[in-house]
Amino acid sequence: MNRRFELPLFSFYDHTGMTTHFEEMAQRGWLLDKLGGLWRYRRIEPQRLRFAVVYFPEITGFESETPRGHAAMEELCAGTGWQLAATAGKFQVYYNEEADPVDLETDPVSQVAVIHRAMRKNFLPSYGILAATAVLQLVMQFTNLTRDFGLQHSGAVYYLSGVSWMMIPTWSLLLLFYLLEMGRYLLWYRRAKKRAEEGLMTPSVSSRQAQTLALLLLLMVVLSWVTTGAFTGFVGLFFGAMAAAGLLATLASKWMKRMKVSAKVNELVTVGIATLLILAFMVTLMPAVIGDTRREASGEGEPPLRLEDLDYPTAEGQVHLDRQHSPLVTRTYCWQWLDQPSNLIELEYIVADVHAKFLWKMCERDFLRNGAQPVEAAPWQADSAWLVNHRFSSEGVVYVLCWDRRLVWLDLEEEPTPAQKAAIAEILKP
């Protein structure tokens, strides 16, 4: 393979980290030759090269022709052995084969000003918005975790068994990342601005580890969706829409460059196309994804406990089965109803297997939150049993049964007989 691609994991201002990384890659036989969403390298003989990162104020990346000032700078650099490796907007990378090359003649004041304008225009607002989003998400996640238990959508058991099980630690770490990155940059800028007035360029603090952490957190979010078996279609839709919109917007930008469209118009149109395409893809395909998710969530297979197991006559009826699982909790929800000539017979229950022992009390309190009184556990062959004051109608009874790491929330039409209790225990106990 003569080409190698790499995901860039450096902050825009981290010129020190990037030059060090490019030099290490050259010693391993890879020379940078293209910047963008992915960095591209070409195979070379392993050698020691010196790199320099330059921020050019007149370039946006949407120009149809290279600005005169930049062309003059390339000629000047070539005269001292510096060759252009790759460029992307205001960001250029040069390399030199000499062991002790002449430093590039760049003005530190101008370099710091260009970096700060780019950071202030793009990166700092984005990080601020993302930090605010993380705070909002944490408020929402804690609200969902602690709200009163409900059969279909709320409470600790539902939260911990569903797609959200990793959201609180993930959003907490992302919030910390955004705040630290903004703080680190502002501290660097304060020092760099002062030293630039003395004619010195301040080395940047390496950001690669922090960027890698942010990427891992994003992968954790995706992993949480995939491992629960929910929203898999949404994950594919989101990343597919982003990739398609980015590709089409890039092609449109290249076409405008060939047509000599001004840089400002090119940038405005490209951003507009990308935004509109993402919205169009999401709006067009989201209904189908939601339908797939609902069908996926309904689950397959037979419920563990049926009305027939309690000696109710088999009749026309329906069963709704919903299974959700995570490394913390596995939840099975079942609702069965039989149409009888005189009345409707229903059976509704939740089986929660708590895999993380430290979450047991939280899940137990979730099922018992609305008031419960202990009852004899022996007929249920359980460690403990509770009669719960949680019924959406005035008829029937609700029990919570507890075994080792298994909780059962059981809603019955009427008080079960000893034989029915024994049948339920044999089927639902772990």
Secondary structure, 3 states (H helix, E strand, C coil): CCEEEECCCCCCCCHHHHHHHHHHHHHCCEEEEECCCCEEEEECCCCCCEEEEEECCCCCCCCCCCCHHHHHHHHHHHHCCEEEEEEECCEEEEEECCCCCCCCCCCHHHHHHHHHHHHHHHHHHHHHHHHHHHHHHHHHHHHHHHCCCECCCECHHHHHHCCCCCHHHHHHHHHHHHHHHHHHHHHHHHHHHHHHCCCCCCCCCCCHHHHHHHHHHHHHHHHHHHHHCCCHHHHHHHHHHHHHHHHHHHHHHHHHHHCCCCHHHHHHHHHHHHHHHHHHHHHHHHHHHHHHHHHHHCCCCCCCCCHHHHCCCCCCEEEEEEEEECCCEEEEEEEEEEECCCCEEEEEEEEEEECCHHHHHHHHHHHHCCCEEEECCHHHCCCEEEEECCCCCCCCEEEEEEECCEEEEEEECCCCCHHHHHHHHHHHCC
